[in-house]
Amino acid sequence: MINAAELRMSIAIDYLYAKVKQDDIERFQKEITILSAWLDHSVGKDVHYNNRGCVYIGLRNYINAIDDFTSGILLNSSQALYYINRAIVFLHTQEIRSAFNDIYIARELTASDPRHLSALLK
């Protein structure tokens, strides 16, 4: 079974370094199928929405990524990471105001310890 944290890190690295190749696309599509099945049968759905949103970023499917990050936020609005991830997609879709709004919310959520926000932004 896939470790969600490893999956997210792998996708983030692939995405950040623009190493999305055909093999990656096929792998990402398989991950979408797996994460979608988890959403149907598990608790902690906010995490699975976030992870699937990251896979959609890897596929450059920004509409579905925004939808999944939004679903994760609706289930658990206290996770700054979900707002940061959605802000990244908003930047790619040139929705700058929405991106800044999400970054502001993430900043508010991490106000007690700003190091959390800087760690999320790395």
N, C-alpha and C positions, 0 to 999 in steps of 0.2 A: 504494500500500500504506500502511497505517496505521502511524504512528510510535507505538510502544507507550508511550513516555514522555508524548507529547502526549495520547494517549487517556486515560491514567491521570490526568493533571492535569485534563483536561476533565471527566472523571467525578467526580473529587474536588471540583472547584469546584461542579458541578451539585448534587452530593449535599450538600455543606456548606451551600449556600445554599437547599436544598430547592426547586430549580427543575425538578423532575422533572415534565414535562408529557407528554402523549400522544406528541408528536414525539420526545421524549427516550426514552420507553419503546421506541418502534419502532427508534430508533437503537441503543439498548442491546441490543435483541434481535438486531440485525444483527451487532453487535460480538461477542456471545456466539457466534454461528455462525462468525465469522471466527476468533476465538480458539480455539474448539473444534477447528477444522480445523488450526490451527497446532500444537495439542497432539498431533495425530496424525502430524505430519510434520516435527517440528523438534527441535533440541537446545535446551537452555536452557528446558526445560519449566517449571521453577520460576517463571520470570518470567511465562510465559503463564498459569500458574495464579493468580499474584498479580494480574495484570491482569484476568483474567476474574472473580476475586473482587471486584475494585473495580466491575466492571460490575454484578455481582449486587447489590452494595450500592446502586447507583443504582436498581436495580429493586426494592429492598427485599426481595430474596430472600435472607434472612439464612442460611438453612440451607445453600444452595448456596455462599454466600460463605464460610462457615466451612469447608465441605468443601474448597473450592479453596485457601484460605489454608493449611489443614492439609496438603494435598497438596504445596504449595510448600515448606512447612517440612520435610516428610519428605524432599524431594529436596535441599534446601539449608537446613540448620538454622542457618547462620551469618548469615542476612539478618535483621537487626533489624526492617526494614520489614515483613516478613511477619507478625511477631509483633504489631507495632503495629496493622496493619490488622485482624488477627483480634481484637485487644483491642477495637477500635472496635465491631466487630460484637457481641462479647460484651456490651459495655455496652448496645447497643440491645436485646439479648435478655435483659437484666437478669441475666446470668451474671457477676456482679461479681467473684467469686473467680477465675474463669477469666481475666477481663480483667486483674486485678492480677497474676496469674501470668505472663501474656504480657508485660506491661509490665516486670516484674522481669527476665524473660529478655532482653528487648531492652536493658534497662539493663546487664545483665552483658555482653552482646555488644558494647556501646559503651563499656565501662568505661575503655578506654585513652584515649578522648577523649569526654568527656560532651557536647561540643558536637554530636556526631552524633545523640545521642538527642533533644536539644532541637530540632534541625533536623527530625527525623522527626515530632515532636509538633506542629510548627507547621502 
